[in-house]
Amino acid sequence: MNLLSLEQAQKSYGEKVLLKQANFYLNEGEKVGIIGINGTGKTTLLRILAGTEVPDEGSRTVANHVVLRFLEQNPQMPTDMSVLEYVLQGEKEEDRWILEPDAKTLLMTFELNDFNQPCGQLSGGQKKRAALAKTLLRPADILILDEPTNHLDIKYQLQIMDIVKSLNLTVIAAIHDLNIASMYCDRLIALKNGKIVGEGSPKKLLTENFIKDIYEVETKVEMLNNGSINIRYLPNHWQENLLMDYNKN
């Protein structure tokens, strides 16, 4: 079932076109990753999908009764508010006592055990985890995440993606790390200069030539025994050494 779609969506800021004639669909239960270099339109695409921005051209369609939750890349937090108060912020007073146990459980899941700690004392990674707890507090059909693993140590990157993967939700996320994208996503959408230039499963889309075209880096893509892929990045000095060894032979 198609829950969310865009047709010929375009968005500009001044003379700069950030999204060009984007066509997109999201089926129920999918975990979709948005990839591409910084500044290529990923956040703009997610904001339009979430409904926080309106395209200049084209249309957005959401299925009836579908509830979306959106986690911004850099969520704003009142510095003097406790982390628990932040997660409950915006809830009706009569609902807060019902939601508080769930809020505490989510915070403990993300190892934020000091509920009274002011948000201003949180690290970048802790803020991201608190923001995700707030996003997950209420039920949703679609979870839209902008760089959910940003500012996180590897442990918490994997923890958050494991939790998101386990949820019975449809998810679309901008993901910076291609290996994480390949591990956790059913389908990838690649953006370049504001335009969708590729779509498919990680195994199909993430070839060495395609990664070089998008990111301008050399890689070695390896097939693992479990059917997934592993991407190794090759620094320039490695490439030079490989070429020297080849010429010697």
VOPAGU-2260 file (C-alpha; in pm, 1 decimal, decimal comma):
REM VOPAGU-2260
SITE   aa  ch    i         X         Y         Z
SITE  MET   A    0       0,0       0,0       0,0
SITE  ASN   A    1     132,7     341,4    -101,1
SITE  LEU   A    2     134,8     565,8     208,3
SITE  LEU   A    3     317,7     873,0      81,3
SITE  SER   A    4     418,6    1004,7    -259,8
SITE  LEU   A    5     554,2    1305,6    -446,3
SITE  GLU   A    6     494,3    1390,4    -808,4
SITE  GLN   A    7     721,3    1629,9    -997,7
SITE  ALA   A    8     809,6    1813,0    -673,6
SITE  GLN   A    9    1042,0    2109,8    -708,0
SITE  LYS   A   10    1178,2    2352,3    -449,1
SITE  SER   A   11    1398,4    2658,7    -483,9
SITE  TYR   A   12    1550,2    2913,3    -246,8
SITE  GLY   A   13    1612,9    3230,2    -440,4
SITE  GLU   A   14    1783,9    3127,3    -761,1
SITE  LYS   A   15    1912,2    2797,4    -620,6
SITE  VAL   A   16    1706,4    2490,9    -708,0
SITE  LEU   A   17    1738,3    2238,4    -422,0
SITE  LEU   A   18    1495,5    1977,1    -549,6
SITE  LYS   A   19    1424,9    1909,8    -915,9
SITE  GLN   A   20    1110,6    1733,5   -1039,1
SITE  ALA   A   21    1125,1    1462,8    -773,8
SITE  ASN   A   22     898,0    1161,2    -805,3
SITE  PHE   A   23     881,7     944,0    -495,9
SITE  TYR   A   24     665,4     673,6    -338,0
SITE  LEU   A   25     675,0     503,2       0,2
SITE  ASN   A   26     505,2     169,3      55,3
SITE  GLU   A   27     379,5      42,0     388,2
SITE  GLY   A   28     649,3    -133,2     590,9
SITE  GLU   A   29     944,2     -11,1     382,2
SITE  LYS   A   30    1269,2     114,7     529,4
SITE  VAL   A   31    1399,3     365,7     271,4
SITE  GLY   A   32    1731,0     549,1     288,0
SITE  ILE   A   33    1813,1     880,9     119,8
SITE  ILE   A   34    2180,8     913,3      26,2
SITE  GLY   A   35    2397,8    1180,4    -134,4
SITE  ILE   A   36    2659,4    1439,2     -45,9
SITE  ASN   A   37    2584,4    1732,9     184,8
SITE  GLY   A   38    2381,3    2010,1      24,8
SITE  THR   A   39    2230,5    1791,5    -244,2
SITE  GLY   A   40    1867,3    1825,8    -130,4
SITE  LYS   A   41    1816,6    1541,9     119,4
SITE  THR   A   42    1681,1    1762,9     398,0
SITE  THR   A   43    1459,0    1954,2     156,4
SITE  LEU   A   44    1313,2    1627,9      27,0
SITE  LEU   A   45    1243,3    1503,4     380,9
SITE  ARG   A   46    1082,9    1830,2     489,0
SITE  ILE   A   47     851,0    1822,6     189,9
SITE  LEU   A   48     762,3    1460,4     262,4
SITE  ALA   A   49     697,9    1550,7     627,9
SITE  GLY   A   50     480,1    1845,7     526,6
SITE  THR   A   51     689,6    2108,1     705,2
SITE  GLU   A   52     774,4    2264,2     368,4
SITE  VAL   A   53     557,7    2299,5      58,9
SITE  PRO   A   54     699,1    2237,7    -289,6
SITE  ASP   A   55     697,8    2529,8    -532,4
SITE  GLU   A   56     574,6    2291,2    -800,9
SITE  GLY   A   57     433,8    1940,9    -799,8
SITE  SER   A   58     221,6    1759,9    -543,9
SITE  ARG   A   59     244,1    1559,4    -221,6
SITE  THR   A   60      -8,3    1286,6    -140,8
SITE  VAL   A   61     -56,7    1116,5     196,4
SITE  ALA   A   62    -289,8     820,0     245,0
SITE  ASN   A   63    -593,1     873,6     468,4
SITE  HIS   A   64    -542,4     858,5     846,6
SITE  VAL   A   65    -163,7     820,7     815,9
SITE  VAL   A   66      30,4     975,5    1105,1
SITE  LEU   A   67     384,3    1103,1    1039,3
SITE  ARG   A   68     659,2    1184,9    1288,0
SITE  PHE   A   69     961,5    1388,3    1176,1
SITE  LEU   A   70    1301,5    1409,6    1345,1
SITE  GLU   A   71    1497,5    1711,5    1223,5
SITE  GLN   A   72    1872,7    1687,1    1176,4
SITE  ASN   A   73    1945,2    1943,4    1450,0
SITE  PRO   A   74    1643,6    1955,8    1683,5
SITE  GLN   A   75    1617,2    2262,0    1904,7
SITE  MET   A   76    1602,1    2212,5    2282,6
SITE  PRO   A   77    1548,1    2464,4    2563,5
SITE  THR   A   78    1877,6    2460,1    2752,4
SITE  ASP   A   79    1720,5    2495,2    3099,2
SITE  MET   A   80    1454,8    2224,6    3049,4
SITE  SER   A   81    1513,1    1875,7    3189,9
SITE  VAL   A   82    1545,0    1593,3    2939,4
SITE  LEU   A   83    1220,3    1436,8    3065,8
SITE  GLU   A   84    1034,2    1766,5    3036,3
SITE  TYR   A   85    1168,3    1801,4    2682,7
SITE  VAL   A   86    1037,2    1459,0    2577,3
SITE  LEU   A   87     695,1    1547,7    2723,3
SITE  GLN   A   88     699,3    1903,8    2585,5
SITE  GLY   A   89     382,1    1993,4    2395,2
SITE  GLU   A   90     170,5    1718,9    2548,4
SITE  LYS   A   91    -158,6    1808,4    2716,8
SITE  GLU   A   92    -140,5    1825,8    3095,1
SITE  GLU   A   93    -396,7    1549,7    3136,4
SITE  ASP   A   94    -190,1    1319,5    2909,3
SITE  ARG   A   95     147,2    1377,0    3068,2
SITE  TRP   A   96     101,5    1140,5    3363,9
SITE  ILE   A   97      -6,5     865,7    3121,9
SITE  LEU   A   98     289,9     923,5    2887,8
SITE  GLU   A   99     556,4     979,4    3154,3
SITE  PRO   A  100     633,2     607,7    3213,4
SITE  ASP   A  101     675,2     555,8    2837,1
SITE  ALA   A  102     897,7     864,4    2817,4
SITE  LYS   A  103    1119,5     732,0    3096,9
SITE  THR   A  104    1138,0     388,4    2934,2
SITE  LEU   A  105    1248,0     543,2    2604,1
SITE  LEU   A  106    1509,2     758,5    2775,6
SITE  MET   A  107    1648,9     457,7    2962,8
SITE  THR   A  108    1655,5     260,8    2636,9
SITE  PHE   A  109    1882,5     532,1    2498,2
SITE  GLU   A  110    2089,3     534,8    2821,1
SITE  LEU   A  111    1966,5     876,7    2932,0
SITE  ASN   A  112    1898,7     774,6    3290,6
SITE  ASP   A  113    1919,1    1116,7    3458,5
SITE  PHE   A  114    1569,3    1244,7    3379,1
SITE  ASN   A  115    1638,4    1577,6    3551,7
SITE  GLN   A  116    1954,8    1659,1    3355,8
SITE  PRO   A  117    1916,5    1996,0    3178,5
SITE  CYS   A  118    1918,3    1973,4    2799,6
SITE  GLY   A  119    2190,9    2235,9    2793,0
SITE  GLN   A  120    2429,0    1983,7    2951,5
SITE  LEU   A  121    2368,7    1713,8    2692,1
SITE  SER   A  122    2629,6    1626,2    2430,1
SITE  GLY   A  123    2539,0    1630,0    2062,2
SITE  GLY   A  124    2483,6    1255,0    2064,7
SITE  GLN   A  125    2270,5    1268,2    2380,3
SITE  LYS   A  126    2055,5    1540,7    2226,4
SITE  LYS   A  127    1999,5    1324,3    1919,8
SITE  ARG   A  128    1894,8    1028,9    2136,2
SITE  ALA   A  129    1661,8    1247,5    2345,5
SITE  ALA   A  130    1506,4    1389,0    2028,8
SITE  LEU   A  131    1445,4    1039,7    1894,0
SITE  ALA   A  132    1282,3     940,8    2224,1
SITE  LYS   A  133    1048,6    1239,0    2186,2
SITE  THR   A  134     973,6    1141,2    1825,9
SITE  LEU   A  135     886,5     784,0    1929,1
SITE  LEU   A  136     670,1     879,0    2228,0
SITE  ARG   A  137     349,4     891,7    2027,3
SITE  PRO   A  138     234,9     620,8    1781,3
SITE  ALA   A  139     301,4     683,1    1411,4
SITE  ASP   A  140     265,1     511,0    1076,9
SITE  ILE   A  141     562,9     680,3     911,0
SITE  LEU   A  142     887,7     785,9    1074,3
SITE  ILE   A  143    1091,2    1046,8     883,9
SITE  LEU   A  144    1447,5    1086,4    1012,3
SITE  ASP   A  145    1705,7    1340,1     898,1
SITE  GLU   A  146    2053,7    1200,3     970,6
SITE  PRO   A  147    1946,3    1003,9    1283,4
SITE  THR   A  148    2302,5     877,2    1344,2
SITE  ASN   A  149    2465,9    1220,8    1325,0
SITE  HIS   A  150    2688,8    1307,7    1627,0
SITE  LEU   A  151    2662,4     951,3    1759,9
SITE  ASP   A  152    2934,7     704,8    1855,0
SITE  ILE   A  153    2931,4     380,3    1658,2
SITE  LYS   A  154    2762,1     196,3    1946,9
SITE  TYR   A  155    2468,1     436,0    1949,6
SITE  GLN   A  156    2448,2     452,8    1570,5
SITE  LEU   A  157    2389,7      78,3    1560,2
SITE  GLN   A  158    2161,8      85,8    1865,0
SITE  ILE   A  159    1933,8     349,7    1717,0
SITE  MET   A  160    1919,5     182,9    1378,2
SITE  ASP   A  161    1845,7    -154,2    1544,7
SITE  ILE   A  162    1555,4       4,7    1732,6
SITE  VAL   A  163    1422,2     177,5    1421,2
SITE  LYS   A  164    1454,9    -144,4    1220,5
SITE  SER   A  165    1262,6    -340,0    1484,9
SITE  LEU   A  166     967,0    -100,6    1490,5
SITE  ASN   A  167     656,6    -196,6    1298,6
SITE  LEU   A  168     675,9     133,3    1112,9
SITE  THR   A  169     739,5     264,1     766,1
SITE  VAL   A  170    1064,1     461,2     775,0
SITE  ILE   A  171    1243,0     703,0     547,1
SITE  ALA   A  172    1579,1     839,3     661,9
SITE  ALA   A  173    1864,9    1044,7     525,5
SITE  ILE   A  174    2175,1     841,7     608,0
SITE  HIS   A  175    2533,8     961,6     576,0
SITE  ASP   A  176    2707,1     625,1     623,3
SITE  LEU   A  177    2662,9     397,0     322,3
SITE  ASN   A  178    2741,5      81,0     518,8
SITE  ILE   A  179    2468,2     162,8     769,7
SITE  ALA   A  180    2233,7     244,6     482,3
SITE  SER   A  181    2306,4     -90,5     319,9
SITE  MET   A  182    2253,9    -281,0     647,8
SITE  TYR   A  183    1924,5    -125,6     750,8
SITE  CYS   A  184    1742,4     -14,1     434,8
SITE  ASP   A  185    1529,6    -212,8     191,9
SITE  ARG   A  186    1558,0      54,7     -75,8
SITE  LEU   A  187    1785,1     353,8    -138,0
SITE  ILE   A  188    1717,9     682,7    -316,9
SITE  ALA   A  189    2027,3     869,8    -437,5
SITE  LEU   A  190    2029,6    1247,1    -485,0
SITE  LYS   A  191    2280,5    1451,3    -682,1
SITE  ASN   A  192    2248,7    1827,4    -731,2
SITE  GLY   A  193    1887,2    1816,0    -615,5
SITE  LYS   A  194    1781,6    1543,7    -856,1
SITE  ILE   A  195    1700,9    1178,7    -792,6
SITE  VAL   A  196    1962,1     992,0    -996,4
SITE  GLY   A  197    1929,3     638,1    -865,4
SITE  GLU   A  198    1693,6     403,8    -686,4
SITE  GLY   A  199    1705,8      39,2    -585,1
SITE  SER   A  200    1815,1    -211,5    -324,5
SITE  PRO   A  201    2155,4    -143,4    -161,9
SITE  LYS   A  202    2306,9    -443,4    -337,9
SITE  LYS   A  203    2180,6    -323,1    -676,2
SITE  LEU   A  204    2248,6      49,0    -638,0
SITE  LEU   A  205    2578,0      70,4    -448,7
SITE  THR   A  206    2826,8     -30,2    -713,9
SITE  GLU   A  207    3180,1     106,7    -716,3
SITE  ASN   A  208    3111,4     315,6   -1027,3
SITE  PHE   A  209    2787,4     458,5    -886,5
SITE  ILE   A  210    2949,7     555,4    -555,4
SITE  LYS   A  211    3233,5     725,9    -743,4
SITE  ASP   A  212    2983,4     923,0    -952,3
SITE  ILE   A  213    2789,3    1040,7    -644,7
SITE  TYR   A  214    3068,9    1090,3    -389,9
SITE  GLU   A  215    3379,7    1124,8    -610,5
SITE  VAL   A  216    3569,7     860,5    -411,4
SITE  GLU   A  217    3714,5     521,6    -497,1
SITE  THR   A  218    3572,8     221,1    -313,2
SITE  LYS   A  219    3586,9    -153,7    -297,0
SITE  VAL   A  220    3241,1    -311,3    -265,4
SITE  GLU   A  221    3253,6    -663,3    -124,4
SITE  MET   A  222    2974,4    -921,6    -107,5
SITE  LEU   A  223    2945,9   -1083,3     236,4
SITE  ASN   A  224    2839,4   -1439,0     314,2
SITE  ASN   A  225    2501,5   -1323,6     447,2
SITE  GLY   A  226    2417,6   -1159,7     114,3
SITE  SER   A  227    2478,6    -802,0     230,3
SITE  ILE   A  228    2757,6    -574,7     108,6
SITE  ASN   A  229    3052,9    -403,7     272,9
SITE  ILE   A  230    3200,1     -81,3     133,2
SITE  ARG   A  231    3567,4       1,2     185,0
SITE  TYR   A  232    3687,4     350,1      97,4
SITE  LEU   A  233    4024,2     373,0     -76,8
SITE  PRO   A  234    4227,9     684,7      13,6
SITE  ASN   A  235    4441,9     834,3    -261,8
SITE  HIS   A  236    4767,9     701,3    -113,9
SITE  TRP   A  237    4624,7     348,1    -120,4
SITE  GLN   A  238    4536,3     388,0    -484,4
SITE  GLU   A  239    4887,5     514,2    -563,3
SITE  ASN   A  240    5042,2     216,9    -381,8
SITE  LEU   A  241    4816,4     -27,1    -566,8
SITE  LEU   A  242    4917,5     133,1    -897,1
SITE  MET   A  243    5287,3     114,0    -808,9
SITE  ASP   A  244    5253,3    -254,8    -716,5
SITE  TYR   A  245    5070,2    -318,5   -1042,0
SITE  ASN   A  246    5341,3    -145,3   -1246,4
SITE  LYS   A  247    5615,4    -346,2   -1071,5
SITE  ASN   A  248    5447,8    -665,8   -1179,5
